[in-house]
């Protein structure tokens, strides 16, 4: 089985953390397993946790204008994280994330992160910069996708 510390060390979320700081962060976390097709976070709901994928696969979906599920992304890379936008903008979830197979996650409750950041303020800046790097990568991919869609022939 995985320890939360070993699962976190492979995540871009904690890139630059020293081993003692990473070990301390791990004490603020828990590990949870979700079943196939189980929603981990739901679009429009308040955000309380940041998640790091340990094992499994997730899909990110939004509800379309006709009420249909629209696939945004599929993620199966251990160390990938989601739920981070709530740390930045303090709004409800912008998408639903569900497991496409049984999956395991490290869960970082926002309330516990506040305590961790109070003890390690430099870690907060490091984590925010890491989050922004990943958001930037996602934005670039989304921009490329918009261009692809704009070039599709009209019906």
Residue pairs with C-beta under 8 A, 6 or more apart in sequence:
2 31
2 54
2 55
2 104
3 26
4 26
4 29
4 30
4 31
4 106
5 22
5 23
5 26
7 31
7 52
7 54
7 78
7 79
7 106
8 14
8 22
8 25
8 26
8 29
8 52
8 106
9 22
10 78
10 79
11 52
11 79
11 80
11 81
12 79
12 81
12 130
12 133
12 134
13 50
13 52
13 79
13 81
13 84
13 127
13 130
13 131
13 134
14 22
14 25
14 126
14 127
14 130
15 126
15 130
16 126
16 130
17 25
17 123
17 126
21 120
21 123
24 116
24 119
24 120
25 108
25 116
25 120
25 123
28 108
28 109
28 112
28 113
28 115
28 116
29 106
29 107
29 108
29 109
29 112
30 106
30 107
31 54
31 104
31 105
31 106
31 107
32 104
32 105
32 107
33 102
33 103
33 104
33 105
34 40
34 56
34 99
34 102
34 103
34 104
34 105
35 99
35 102
36 99
36 100
36 101
36 102
37 98
37 99
37 100
38 98
38 99
39 96
39 97
39 98
40 51
40 58
40 97
40 98
40 99
40 105
41 47
41 49
41 51
41 82
41 83
41 93
41 95
41 96
41 97
42 93
42 96
43 61
43 62
43 63
43 92
43 93
43 94
43 95
43 96
44 92
44 93
45 92
45 93
46 92
46 93
47 83
47 85
47 86
47 90
47 91
47 92
47 93
47 110
48 86
48 109
48 110
48 111
49 83
49 107
49 108
49 109
49 110
50 81
50 82
50 83
50 84
50 86
50 87
50 107
50 108
50 110
50 113
51 81
51 82
51 83
51 97
51 105
51 106
51 107
51 108
52 79
52 80
52 81
52 105
52 106
52 108
53 75
53 76
53 77
53 78
53 79
53 80
53 81
53 82
53 103
53 104
53 105
54 78
54 103
54 104
54 105
54 106
55 78
55 103
55 104
56 76
56 99
56 100
56 101
56 102
56 103
56 104
56 105
57 74
57 75
57 76
57 99
57 100
57 101
57 103
58 74
58 75
58 76
58 82
58 97
58 98
58 99
58 100
58 103
59 71
59 73
59 74
59 75
59 97
59 98
59 99
59 100
60 71
60 72
60 73
60 74
60 75
60 82
60 95
60 96
60 97
61 69
61 70
61 71
61 72
61 95
61 96
61 97
61 98
62 69
62 70
62 72
62 94
62 95
62 96
63 69
63 70
63 96
64 70
69 96
72 95
74 100
75 82
81 131
81 134
82 97
83 93
83 97
84 131
84 134
84 135
85 91
85 93
85 94
85 135
86 92
86 93
86 110
87 110
87 113
87 128
87 131
88 128
88 131
88 135
116 123
117 123
117 124
